[in-house]
């Protein structure tokens, strides 16, 4: 995947290749040494909260999705669900 700036994905909807809506990107975390994006901080949908209880979340209930799961960025952030769960 080509380089992506964090501001390019903020506020975009995260959708899996299987068509499941995971939520909206609120922020990203990065490795300060390399500048590599590590996780997306996502406000989850009710569907994800109900069906994916095993996802890592922060103290505010926002889920952390590994940036390595991102397949494409366009109107949506497309992720590979298998890389998340």
Buried (B, 14 or more C-beta within 10 A) or exposed (E): EEEBEBEEBBEBBBBBBEEBBBBBBEEBEEEEEEEEBEBBBBBBBEEBBEEBEEBEBEEEEBBBBBBBBBEEBEEBBBBBBEBBE
